Amino acid sequence: MKRYAEAAGLDVEKLSGHSLRAGFVTSAAENRASISRIMEVTRHRDPRTVETYVRRADRFKDHAVDGFL
């Protein structure tokens, strides 16, 4: 992964397999993929782990201050 990231011009010191996996789960959750479909890709065994990312993705959706900034 780091070899491809470096070839793409990314700072490999800031990347890891976990950051790639976490980014995928968060993006999939933002796009309303089901937890079971996300788990098919990530091979998480416990849906509670995936739900932590879903909550992170939803943190500012439909927030009370939407439209103020």
N, C-alpha and C positions, 0 to 999 in steps of 0.2 A: 504494500500500500504506500509506504513512504517513498519508494522509488518513483511510482506514478505521480504522487503528489509533488515531488521535487521537479519532475519533468514538466509539470503543469505550472511551475513557478510558485508553489505554495510554500509557506514556512513549515517544514516538517517537524520542527521542534514543538509546534503547537498542535500537532495531530497525533492521533492514536487510533487503534482499531475501535476502542470504546467510543471515541468522539464521532467516528463515522457511523457506528451503530446507533448511538444516541441521536444523532442528527437525522438519520433515516426514520427512526421511530417517531420523533417529534414532528417531522414533516408529514409522515403518513397520518398521524393523529390530526394534524391541522387540516388535512384533506379528507377527513372523516372516514379513513379506512377502519374496518372493524378490528378489534383487538385480536380475534382469531386469525385474521389474514396477516396482520403484522407479525404475529407469533410464528406463522408459517415461514416467513423470511428470516426472522432473527433467531429462531429456535429457542426463544425464551420458554421456560417450562412453567413459569408461574405468571398468570395474568396480572397479579398485583404489581409485579415489576414493571410491566408495560404500562399499567395505569398511572404510574408516577410520571411518565413522559406525557401521557394524555392530559393529565392535570396541568403540567407545565405549558403545553400547547394551548390549553383553554384559559389560562390565567387571565388574559386581557380581552377575551371575546365577550361581547355583550356587557362590557364594563359600564358602570354608572357614569363615568366621565367621558364616554365616547363622544367625540365631536367638539370637545373643548380645546384640543390642540390642533 
